[in-house]
Amino acid sequence: MKSPLPLTPLLATLLLSACGGGGGDDSTPTETSQLTPDQIITDHRLDLLHDEVYQFPAYDEASGTVVMQPLQRWDFIFAGAAAGQEDNINHIIPGSYDHAMVYLGKDDNGFAYLVEVDLNGLQDLEGIRMVSPGRDYGVDPHSSAGFRIEGQTRRWAKRLVASELSRVQAQEPALLAQLQEHLDQHLPYQFEVTFSANPLTDKRVTLVDDGFEGGANCADYWTTLLEQYAQVCFYDVRMGADELTSYLLNDPEGQLAYVPEEFLPIPWPNPIYGSDLIQLGYTIVEDEPHTFVCGGEAESGLVIPQRLMESPLFSDIPAE
């Protein structure tokens, strides 16, 4: 797979698709309890996490209230900004929910931990990291990783259906080992496009769908991990070139997505919207189709958090 060229940020900002266990623990409870959440996060201590229920303060959009969803390991949390509170990154990523995280367990002191692939900003591509939303019910929030669950205005959790969850649980040691390796290596956040050698004259923009090569984004990290290690295959969660082009040109949210000034290669009146660039001749084209290890027809495009959230492989988690 080609690596992004120096001018990649020009259009990459238009095409973000997201962009965030225990067992075999040799530590004694006393040793574990002496570690702060900061240390657990810094050292990526997945081995100190227990698969215990976490009372997650979800936001029920229908009632406009905070409700508690009891999460277990491998539950997904989907998040996004509330209507009217979006910023540019929320317009760039299609869908109301534009971020995905996975709950992995609690430490001995009751702090919960999530893993996500995230970016702090278009100039700070954080990559994979552990974060802690605090203890049950949203109390004792933890800030060492710059994470605040209440900052995710839209937030709702989903659980894999029983058949797929059993596949994941059966492969948990391999999944956790790969997560540990990626955390230790600091797998980077990856923009999902590559450009021709001279994007000012050759205006093809190719969507990237290459697994872990070069990094990952918040959604395709998890689809790749679960497919490769547990044969859980998410079909129909990608958005292809034609749909992305239509989103930027015709969708009210997509029409608001613009390229920040610092990423423009030449002086240009601001703002420059994605629709402007397409009308100037930039063309979105697809990567090689993704071939599923589970079989079935190959698919092209970018994994979109909203579509992942709507997958039939997830079930609802009743709120308490």
C-alpha positions in Angstrom: 0.0 0.0 0.0 1.3 3.4 -0.9 2.2 5.8 1.9 0.6 9.2 2.1 2.6 11.9 0.3 3.6 15.2 1.9 0.6 17.1 0.7 -1.8 14.4 2.0 -3.4 16.8 4.6 -4.9 18.9 1.8 -7.8 16.4 1.2 -7.3 14.0 4.1 -9.2 16.4 6.3 -12.2 15.8 4.1 -12.1 12.1 4.3 -11.6 11.1 7.9 -13.7 8.1 8.9 -13.2 8.7 12.6 -11.0 10.3 13.1 -10.4 5.5 20.1 -7.9 -7.4 29.7 -7.1 -9.2 32.2 -6.0 -12.8 32.7 -2.6 -14.1 33.7 -2.1 -11.2 36.1 0.9 -12.0 38.4 0.5 -8.8 40.4 -0.8 -9.0 43.9 -3.8 -6.8 44.8 -1.6 -4.6 47.0 0.8 -4.0 44.1 -2.0 -3.3 41.7 -3.8 -0.9 44.0 -0.7 1.2 44.4 -0.6 2.0 40.7 -2.5 5.2 39.7 -4.6 5.4 36.6 -1.9 7.6 35.1 0.7 4.8 35.5 -1.7 2.1 34.2 -2.3 4.2 31.1 1.3 5.2 30.6 2.5 1.6 30.9 -0.4 0.1 28.9 -1.2 -2.3 31.7 -4.0 -4.3 30.1 -2.9 -7.2 32.4 -4.2 -5.3 35.4 -7.8 -4.9 34.1 -10.6 -7.1 35.3 -13.7 -7.9 33.3 -16.1 -6.3 35.6 -19.3 -4.4 34.9 -18.9 -0.7 34.3 -21.9 1.5 34.8 -21.5 3.8 31.8 -23.3 7.2 31.8 -24.8 7.0 28.3 -27.0 9.8 26.8 -30.5 8.8 25.7 -31.3 11.2 22.9 -35.0 10.2 22.9 -35.5 11.3 26.5 -32.7 13.8 26.6 -31.4 12.2 29.9 -28.3 10.4 31.1 -28.9 6.7 31.7 -26.7 3.9 32.9 -25.7 1.1 30.6 -23.9 -1.8 32.3 -20.9 -2.6 30.1 -18.8 -5.7 29.9 -15.5 -6.3 28.2 -15.6 -5.8 24.4 -18.6 -3.5 24.4 -18.4 -0.7 22.0 -19.0 3.0 22.8 -20.0 5.2 20.0 -19.8 9.0 20.4 -20.3 12.3 18.6 -21.2 15.9 19.1 -24.8 17.0 19.7 -26.7 18.7 16.8 -25.7 22.4 16.7 -22.5 21.8 18.6 -20.4 20.2 15.9 -17.1 21.5 14.8 -15.3 21.0 11.5 -14.1 17.5 12.3 -17.7 16.4 13.0 -18.7 17.7 9.5 -15.8 15.9 7.9 -16.8 12.5 9.3 -20.3 11.4 8.0 -22.9 10.5 10.6 -24.1 11.7 13.9 -21.8 9.2 15.7 -18.2 9.7 14.4 -16.1 7.9 17.0 -15.7 4.4 18.4 -14.1 3.1 21.6 -14.1 -0.3 23.3 -14.4 -1.0 27.0 -11.8 -3.5 28.4 -12.3 -3.6 32.2 -11.5 -2.0 35.6 -8.5 -1.8 37.8 -8.5 -2.8 41.5 -9.6 0.7 42.4 -12.7 0.7 40.3 -11.5 2.9 37.5 -12.8 1.9 34.1 -10.6 1.8 30.9 -11.3 2.1 27.2 -9.0 1.8 24.2 -9.4 4.0 21.2 -7.6 5.2 18.1 -7.9 9.0 18.2 -6.5 12.3 17.0 -6.1 15.3 19.2 -6.4 17.6 16.2 -5.5 17.6 12.6 -1.9 18.4 13.5 -1.7 15.9 16.4 -2.5 12.4 15.3 -2.5 10.7 18.6 -3.0 7.1 17.5 -4.0 4.1 19.8 -4.2 4.8 23.5 -5.9 3.8 26.8 -8.2 6.3 28.5 -10.2 6.2 31.7 -13.6 7.7 32.0 -13.4 7.3 35.8 -15.5 5.1 38.0 -19.1 3.9 37.7 -21.9 6.4 37.0 -19.4 9.0 35.8 -18.0 9.9 39.2 -14.3 10.5 39.9 -13.5 11.4 36.3 -9.9 10.8 35.3 -8.1 13.5 33.3 -4.5 12.2 32.7 -5.3 11.2 29.1 -7.2 14.4 28.4 -10.5 12.4 28.4 -13.9 13.5 29.7 -16.9 11.3 29.0 -19.2 14.2 29.3 -17.3 15.8 26.4 -18.8 13.2 24.1 -22.3 14.7 23.9 -23.7 11.9 21.9 -22.7 8.6 23.5 -24.3 5.2 23.4 -22.9 1.6 23.8 -23.6 -1.5 21.8 -22.8 -5.2 22.5 -21.9 -7.8 19.9 -24.6 -10.3 19.4 -24.1 -13.6 21.3 -22.7 -15.6 18.3 -20.0 -13.0 17.5 -19.3 -12.2 21.2 -18.5 -15.9 21.8 -16.0 -15.8 18.9 -14.3 -12.8 20.4 -14.2 -14.3 23.9 -12.7 -17.5 22.5 -9.9 -15.6 21.0 -9.4 -13.1 23.9 -5.8 -14.0 24.6 -4.7 -13.3 21.0 -6.8 -10.2 20.8 -5.4 -8.7 24.0 -1.8 -9.7 22.9 -2.3 -7.7 19.6 -3.8 -4.8 21.5 -0.8 -4.8 23.9 1.6 -4.8 21.0 -0.1 -1.9 19.2 -0.2 0.1 22.4 3.5 -0.5 23.1 4.4 0.3 19.5 2.0 3.3 19.5 0.2 2.4 16.3 -0.5 5.8 14.7 -3.7 7.3 13.5 -3.9 7.0 9.8 -5.5 9.4 7.3 -7.5 7.3 4.9 -6.3 8.7 1.6 -3.3 8.7 -0.7 -2.4 11.1 -3.5 -0.6 11.0 -6.7 3.0 12.2 -6.9 1.8 15.7 -7.7 -1.7 16.4 -6.2 -1.8 19.9 -7.7 -1.9 18.5 -11.3 -2.9 14.9 -10.8 -6.0 15.2 -8.7 -6.9 11.6 -8.0 -7.5 10.9 -4.3 -7.4 7.2 -3.4 -9.3 5.8 -0.4 -7.1 3.7 1.9 -8.4 0.3 3.2 -5.2 -1.5 4.2 -5.8 -3.1 7.6 -3.1 -2.1 10.1 -0.5 -1.0 7.5 0.5 2.5 8.2 -1.9 2.8 11.2 -5.6 2.9 11.5 -8.6 5.1 12.4 -11.0 4.7 15.3 -13.5 2.4 13.4 -11.5 0.3 11.0 -9.0 -0.6 13.8 -11.7 -2.6 15.5 -13.2 -4.1 12.3 -9.7 -5.2 11.3 -8.8 -6.6 14.7 -11.9 -8.6 15.2 -11.9 -9.9 11.6 -8.3 -11.0 11.7 -8.3 -12.6 15.1 -11.9 -13.7 15.7 -13.4 -14.0 12.2 -16.1 -11.4 13.1 -16.7 -9.7 9.8 -18.6 -6.4 9.5 -20.3 -6.2 6.1 -21.9 -3.0 4.7 -20.1 -0.6 7.1 -18.0 1.1 4.4 -18.7 4.3 2.4 -17.4 4.2 -1.2 -16.0 7.0 -3.4 -19.3 7.9 -5.0 -21.1 8.2 -1.7 -18.3 10.3 -0.2 -18.3 12.6 -3.2 -22.1 13.0 -2.8 -21.8 13.6 0.9 -19.4 16.5 0.4 -21.4 17.9 -2.5 -25.0 17.4 -1.4 -25.3 16.6 2.3 -26.0 19.6 4.6 -23.3 18.4 7.0 -20.8 17.5 4.3 -21.2 20.9 2.7 -19.9 22.4 5.9 -16.6 20.4 5.9 -13.7 22.7 5.0 -9.9 22.4 4.7 -8.2 24.4 7.5 -5.9 27.2 6.2 -2.7 25.5 7.4 -3.2 22.6 5.1 -3.7 24.6 1.9 -0.6 24.3 -0.4 -1.1 27.7 -1.9 -2.8 30.9 -0.7 -6.6 30.5 -1.2 -9.6 32.5 0.0 -10.9 30.8 3.2 -12.7 28.7 3.9 -12.2 26.1 1.1 -14.9 23.5 1.4 -14.7 19.9 0.2 -17.3 20.6 -2.4 -15.1 23.5 -3.7 -12.2 21.1 -4.2 -14.3 18.5 -6.0 -15.6 21.2 -8.3 -12.0 22.2 -8.9 -11.4 18.7 -10.3 -10.3 16.5 -7.4 -11.7 13.0 -7.9 -12.2 10.4 -5.2 -11.3 6.9 -6.3 -11.4 3.6 -4.4 -8.6 1.3 -3.2 -8.5 -2.4 -3.9 -11.7 -4.0 -2.5 -11.5 -5.5 0.9 -11.7 -9.3 0.8 -13.4 -10.7 4.0 -11.8 -13.7 5.7 -15.4 -14.9 6.3 -16.1 -15.0 2.6 -18.8 -13.2 0.7 -18.5 -10.3 -1.8 -15.6 -7.9 -1.4 -16.3 -4.3 -0.5 -14.6 -0.9 -1.2 -14.6 2.3 0.8 -13.9 3.6 4.3 -15.3 2.2 7.5 -17.7 4.8 8.9 -18.5 4.8 12.7 -22.2 5.5 12.2 -22.5 2.5 9.9 -20.5 0.3 12.2 -22.9 1.3 15.0 -25.9 0.3 12.9 -24.4 -3.2 12.0 -26.7 -6.2 12.7 -23.7 -7.7 14.6 -24.5 -5.4 17.5 -27.4 -5.6 20.0 -28.8 -3.0 22.3 -27.6 -2.9 26.0 -30.7 -2.1 28.1 -30.2 0.9 30.3 -30.7 0.6 34.1 
